[in-house]
Amino acid sequence: MEQKTMHLQKYMVAENIDLVYMDNPTAVAYFTNFESNPHERIVAYVVSQNDHFLFVPSLERAEAESQSNVSKVFTYTDDENPWAIIGENGHKIASNIQKVSVDEKTLTVERWFKLQQTFSSATDTTEWSDISNFIEQTRVIKEDDEIKKMSRAGELADEAIQIGMDFLEEGITELEVVAQIELEMKKRGVSEMSFSTLVLFGEHAANPHGNPGDRKLNQNEFVLFDLGVIYKGYASDATRTIAFGEVDEHKQKIYEIVLEANRTAQAAVKPGMRAAELDQIARKIITDAGYGEYFNHRLGHGIGKTAHEFPSINSTSDIILEPGMCFSIEPGIYIQGDVGIRIEDCVYVTETGCEPFTFLDKELTTIIK
């Protein structure tokens, strides 16, 4: 049995939890190695203190049995009641169910009611608890194998941004550049990006999560790339802002402020510091330069099997940084109607500092065509 599941079962014993139900595909994949996109169907991992099973649609049985580390795989067809099968097998692996734990942060209300009907006792004395914090805390420290996968995902992110830079030309649209990046990534064996690829031109980049569209590239403006890939179930995330043609001194100055915030924060990372302290280090640089109101988001977010996960690196977070934690450092300045600049690397904490997953040059790159 996987160490991750054994760790979960030890926690269950300590907390007197008889059964854990999880159906978030990312959490299921973390514990079982089975990667899936079940859409509206149920893929679940059900664990008792001394047993467990994977539950999948029948059309995914072969994949589940070949990919997962779980010996018991139960299935259902589209015309069967999945909750009846989950309940029957749940009661087999935990004969006296008094306490059930679920991931409250991801479980839908509909499935919550179905679970209550499935596992509540006739006397309605079943106790319910939340397993989400345990899952987050377990996933937050990455193992060596996870770091290796994320490092390769980072290399591919560097390649993807370089592809986008090479494809730039006056008059091209944001969406055309996105299409070229994703096409070339697929040629390299990348089946999935970490999130919707962002390529934003000029003042459009002042929207931190803007949507690429038919905006055409003009001479003498910034281009913002924000993207990542999934490699063997693990994500990367990186942002670079480059100049297409010569940008004015005002914009160059803002770029240098963001770059200083990024580099200073990255150099400051060390085990034992609070996440809030790291956010404040970067934020102070931007605030002292007179642009504090234009840095309107947290410094960073956790990364692992998804591009955004625990922990949050923000100005109030009491999370203590530990070796193996992985997160982004992405300061930015966004002035509506003028300019948007963000520079981002994801890093992993080491015993003495941190190491990045992406290495594409951060000095202001100017492309002349």
Secondary structure, DSSP 8 states (H G I E B T S, - for coil): --HHHHHHHHHHHHTT--EEEE--HHHHHHHH------TTS--EEEEESS-EEEEEEGGGHHHHHHH-S-S-EEEE-TTS-HHHHHHHHHHHH-SS--EEEE-TTT--HHHHHHHHHHH--TTS--EEEE-HHHHHHHHHS--HHHHHHHHHHHHHHHHHHHHHHHH--TT-BHHHHHHHHHHHHHHTT---BSS--EEEEGGGGGSTT----S-B--SSEEEEEEE-BEETTEE--EEEEEEES---HHHHHHHHHHHHHHHHHHHH--TT-BHHHHHHHHHHHHHHTT-GGG--S-SEEE-SSSSSEEEEE-TT---B--TT-EEEE--EEEETTTEEEE-BEEEEE-SSSEEES-----S--EE--
